[in-house]
Amino acid sequence: MEPVTRDSNTPRIVIVGAGPAGTRCAEVLVAQGHRPILLDENSRDGGQIYRRQPVGFRRSYATLYGTEAAKAQALHQTFDRLRGQLDYRPDTLVWGMDQHVLFTQRHGEQREVPFDRLILCTGATDRLLPVEGWQWAGTYSLGGAQIALKAQSVAIGRRVVFMGTGPLLYLVAAQYVKAGAQVAAVLDTSTLSQRFAALPKMLARPGVLFNGLGLMNALRRAKVAVHTGVRPLEIHGNATDGVQGVSFSDSSGQTRRLECDAVALGYHLRPETQLADLARCAFEFESASGQFVLQLDADGRTSSRGVYAAGDSARTRGADAAEAAGRLVAATVLHDVGQPLSGDFAEQQRTALATLERFRLGLAQAFPWPAEHAAQLDDSTIICRCEAITAGELREVVRVKSACEANRAKAFSRVGMGRCQGRYCAQAGAQIIASEAGIAVQEVGRLRGQAPVRPLTIALRALPDEALS
């Protein structure tokens, strides 16, 4: 890549993430004469929802993205048009931060990337609820199951059970049916009555609601069993053969078992916030989703000066909201560097986000996080798969060590010390701690992110930043 010549008065703007939020943010900045640095962990743009297929694959947009094909294609075309006007660095892991410098790794090389303004568009990861036996091979997150289908054109098993709650549960199951995979069942912890109660909020986006109903109808037409109001009991299997079946309690309280060789789990999404932690951004507890989220002002500013957030890393509102939030944050950055946009551009994005926010709250009500299931897990259930820590061991540090705060419990039990840094166990662990201590889950707090935010290659070669060399 050619070195970028920068005027000393030009602010150095860095965007992390090339999904819908990052792409639309870059588009606005480029239109105003900036050349932002765009860092992305993936090999190609699009994020998770609009993940591009590998080079050489020839599947159509309709096949890959279904009802969202036109939006995916429009985003990809925008990025292709912008690419020559960006300092774009794919395959780049941002693993740490110190003051206004990011630490990155790419192909075994480490670089320091200084910034004046940092825009976090890091997206979200699956929100998971442990279940007895989820450590067996063949258990995936919904996102992992979707990536296998989009990026490798493979299913995670021959007979797959989808278990959890939320729109993504039905979307990925329908995608598997469309691809010709055998879906044994969809097991949803939410109830039909919860969905009916949330309809007034979800009608804020009738088209999206209609698409969701279409996914459910597609599953019914394919004769896929859909059970609502379930309680997951166990994923059966062993260390040699992996997953062999699933047991659950249905809405009538009857215990049932399904045979399968793979399970995809997911309960909505959780914002990817490790870099925001390193930037010392403040968080707040959101009762609607039952989790901690970034503390933001109405325009995307975090509590840390010069640091902004947009997309699912800020609020998990989906791709349309991510695009609007990306544009809004770009307008905010331009305002803060003394280059405000004329007209009502920012207000248009705020208005769009208000509608999308109402729909998000409707989804949270319709498909709630089953906190009580986490609190009632058996002592033998592994909570932290990285460190193989059980619910009983976590409860013991609460009883014996009075470890009622998340990071204190982590120090005594090792829950959240593995390679995922608590991405998959922290929220369920907090529910267990709260239940055992008899306190509200927000009093437990949240695990603090640590550098490196993901595992690093051992052998690294330090180089100066590309834009400064």
N, C-alpha and C positions, 0 to 999 in steps of 0.2 A: 504494500500500500504506500502511495506517495505521502510524504510528510505534509501535514496541513499547516499552512501559514496563517497565523492568527495575529490580529492587531492586539496590542497590549491592553486596549480598552474593551475588547470584545469578551464578554463573559464566557467562560468555559462550561458548557452545559452538557451533562452526561445523563443519558437515559439508560436504565437497566430493564431490559425486556422488550422483545420485538413482536409482542402480540397485538391485539386490537388497540389497547391503550397506548402502548409505546409507538406504534405506527402512526396513529392519528396525532399524537403529541409532536412527533418529528415532522409531520406534514405541515402543521401550523408554524413551527419554528423555522423550517426551511423557507416557507413562503415569506417570512419576514427577514430573510437574509442570513440566517444562522446556519451553521454546519455542525449540528450536535454529534457527539460521540454516542453511538448506539451499541451497547454491549448485550449479547444474548448467549445464553448457555446452549441453545439448540443450534443445529447446523443450518437450519433454514428458518425464515420468519413465519409468523402466523400464530405463535403461542400454542396452547393446547387445543383450544376449541377449533381453530382454523389451521391446525398443524398441516404443513405441506407434506405430500408424499415424497419419498426419496427420489433422487434424480434417476431417471430411467423408467420409473413406474408411469403407467398411462391410464390410470383409472379416471373416470370423468368426475367433474365437480358434483354432479347430481348423485353419483354413487358414493362419494366420500362424505358429503356434507348434507345431503337430503334437502330439507326445506330451507336450510341456511346456505345453499350453494351460491346464490347470487351475492350474498354478503361476503362470503369467503373469497369469491373471485374478485370482487371490488377491492377488498383489502389487499389482496396479493398484487393486483394491478397497481394500486397506489404505491406499495412498497417498491415494486420494480421500477416505477417512474422516479422514485426518490433516491434509489440506491446510490447513484453517482453523486448525489449531493450530501451524502451522509458519510461520517467516519464510522462505517459499519464493521463490527468485529464479532462474527459468529463463533460458535464453539468456545466461547469465553466464559469461564466461571468467575464470578465476583465472589471471592471467599472471605474477604476481610475489609476493614476500614479503620483509618486512624485520622481523626480530624477531617480535613477535606481531601483525603487521598483514599482511593480504592485500590485494593490488591487483587489482581486478576491472574488467572492461569489459563494458558491456551497452548495445546500441543507441547506440554512439558516446559513451557517458558512462563516466567513470572514477570509481570510488569506492574508498576505503580501508575495509577491514572488519577491525577489531581483534578478537582472540579471546583467551580464556583457555585453552580446550581446542580443539584442531584434530583432526578425524577425517578422514583421507584415504581416500576410497572411490572413487578415480579410475579403477578398472578397468584394463584391459590393451589393448594394441594387437597387431596381427599381428606375428609374428616372421618375418622374410623372409630368404631366401637369394638373393643375386644370381645371375643366369644371363645368359649372353650374349644381348643383345637385349631385356632386360626394360625398357629405356627406351622401347620403341615404344608408341605409343598403342594402347590395347586391353589393356594389362597392368594388372591390378588386384590388390589384396590380397583374401583371402577375406572379410575384414570389409567391404571396399568393395563386393564383389559381393553380399553379403548385405544391406547397407543399400540398394543399388539396388532389390533385390527387395522389401524390407519397406517402405521409405519412399516409393519412387517407382513401384512395381509395374512395373519394367522389368528386362530382362536386360541384362548388359553386352555381349552380342554375339549373333549369330545361331547360331554354332556355337562352344561354349565348352569349353576344356580346363581341368581342375582339377589343379593340380600342387603337391606338397608332402608333408606327412604330418600325422597326428593326426586326432582325431574331427571337428574342424570341417571338414576336407576333405570327408568323406563327408556331413556334415550339409548343407552348403551345396549340394553337388552334387545331393543328393536333393531339396532344396527347389527347385532349378532344374528338375529332372525333373517334380516335382509341379506346378510352375507352367506346364509345357508348353514349356519351353525345350529346345533341342537340346544335349545334353551329348556332346561328341565322345569324351571319355575321362577317366578319373581316373588320374593318375600318382602313385604313392606311393613315396617313397624307402625306407620301412621294408620289412622282409621278414616273411614269414609265420612264420618260425622265431623272430623277435624277439617276435612277438605271443604265440606259444605259451609262450615262456619267462616272459612277464609275467602269464600267466593266474592264478596263485595270488594275486597282489596285486589284480588287477582283479575277482576274485570277491568282494572286499570289498563290491562293489555289484552284485550279479547282475542287478538290474532294469535298471540303466544299461547294463551289458554287453549284455544282451538287446536293448535299444533300438538300441545301436550295430550289432549284427548285423542287426537289422531294416533299418537304413539301407542296409547293404551288399547285402542281399537285394533291396531295392527297386531298387537300381541294376542288379542282375543281371536282374531281371524286365523292366526297361526296356531290356535289351540294351545297357547302357552298358559299354564295355570298361574293365576295372579292371586295371592293371598294378602289381605290387608289386616292390620291390627295384630300382627304376629309378635312373638317374643323369641328371638334366636336362643337356642339352648346349647347346641354343640355342632362343630364340624368334625365328623368322624374321619379317622385316618390313622396312619402310622408313619414312622420315619422311613420305612422302606418303600411303601407304595403311595404315600401322599394322601390326598383327599379321597375319601370313598363315599361320603354321604353327608347329609345335613339333617339335624333334628330341630324342630321348632314347636312352639305352642301356638295353635291357631286362635282366631278371635273368640272361639267358644271355650278355650282352655284345654282343648284336646291336644295331646302330644302326637306329632306326626314325624315321619322320616322320609326323606327323598334320597335316592341314589344319584350320585354325580361324581365326577372326577376333577371338578374345579369350581371354585366359588369366587365371585366378585363382590366386594364389600364397599359400601359408601353411604355416608349420611350428610349430604350436601358437601360444602367445601369449607376450608379454613384458610384465611389469608396467609400468604408466605411473608413472614415479617422479620426474619432473622437479620436482614440488612438494616431494617428500621431500628431494631434493637441496638445494633452496633453504632448507629447514628444517634443513639440516646433519645429516640422519640418517645413521647408519652403514649400510654394506652388507656383505654377505658372499657369497662364491662358493659356489654350490650345484652340486655335481658331477652330481647326478641329471639336472638340466635343462641343465647347461652354461652357466649364466648367473648374473649377480649379482642378488641379491634383498635386500630390506630386512632388516636385523637387528632381530628382534622378540623380546620375551619371550613366554611362553605365553599372555598375555592381550591381546596386540595393542599393547603400548607400544613405541614406537621408542626409539632412544637419545637423542632430543631431548625434553627435559622438556615435557610438555603436548601432545605430538604423538603420534597413534595412527594405525594403519592397519588396514583390513579389506578383505576381498574380493580380487579379482584384482590389485589394486595391491600387495598383500602377498604372496600366493601364488596362482597361477592354478589354482584347484581347481574352478571352475565355479560356477553360480548357487546350488546348494544350500549349498555351503560358504560362499559370500558371505553368504547370509542368516544362517547360524549365526555367522559371524565378526562380522557387524554387531551381532547381539544381544550377543555376548561383549564386544565393545569398548565398547558402551554400558554394560554392567554394570561394566566396568573404570573408565570415566570416572566413573560414579556413586560407585564405591568411592573413587576418588581425590579427589573433591570432598566426601567425608564423608557420602555418602548410599548406603551399601551396600545391595544387595538382600538380602532374607532368603531362606532356603532354599538349594537347590542349583542355582539357575538357571544360574549361570556354569559349574558343573561339567557340566551337561547339554550345554551348547554345546561344551565341550572334548571331551567323549566323542564327540559327533557329528563334530567336526572330525578326531578321530583316525582314524575309519573313512574319512572322505573323503580324508585325507592319504595313507593307504595306497593308495587307488585312484589318486590323482594320481601317486604314484611308479610305479605299474604302467603308467599311460599313458606316462610318460616313458621307461620301459623298452621298451614295445611300439612306440612311435613316436619313436625318438630323433632328436635334432638331428643332421643329417649334417655334422659338423664337418669331416670329411675332404674333402667336396665343396667347401666354402668355401676350404680351404687349397690345393686343386688348380685353382682357377679360372685360366683363361688370362689373360695380362697385358692383353689387349685388352678384357676384360670390365669394364664400368662398375660400380663398387662403390657410389659415392655419386651417385645420380641428380640430387640437387639441384645439386651442383657439377660433375657430369660427370667425376669422378675415377676412373681405371681401377685395376685390381689391380696393374698394372705400376708405376704412379706411386706407389702405396702401398708396394710392395716396395722401390722405389728409395730412399725416405726412410729405410727401415730399414737398407739397405746403406750408403748414402752419409752419412746424418746420425745413424746409430745411434739412431734414434727407435723404441725398443722399448716405450715406454709410450704408452697410448692418447691422452692429451691432448697429449703431445709430437708424436706422429705427426699429430694433427689440426692442430697449429700449422704444421707444415711442408708438409702435403699438402692441407689444407682438407677432408678427409673428416670429415663430421659438422657442418660449419659452415652448412649450408643450412637451409631453413625447417623441416625435420623434426627438426633437431638430433640427427641420428644414430639416430632411432628405427628406421629401416629398414636402415641400413648399419653401425651400430657393432659389432654382434656378429659379422657376417661379416668386417668389417675387422679385428677383434681376432684372429680365426682366421688371417687372412693374415699379420698381424704376427707372431704366435706361431710360425707355420710358418717364416717367413723368418728369424726371429731364433733359432730352435731352442730356444724356451722354452715353458713351459706357458701356456695361454691366460689363466689367472687372474693370472699375473705381468704381463700386458699392462695389466690394470686395466680401468676403465670410464670412458666420457666423462662429465664432470660437466655436469649440467643448468645452463642459464643463463636468466636473465630477459631478455626475455619468453619464456615457454615455448612460446608460439605467436605467429604474426604478429599485429600490432595494426593497427587502423584509424589512419591518420595523424592525422586531426583528432579530438581527444578533448576533452570538457568535464568538468573535475574538479568533483565534487559531494561533499558530506558523506555519510557512510554513512546509509542509509535509517533504520536503527534508532536513530540518534543525532540525526537532524534534527528 
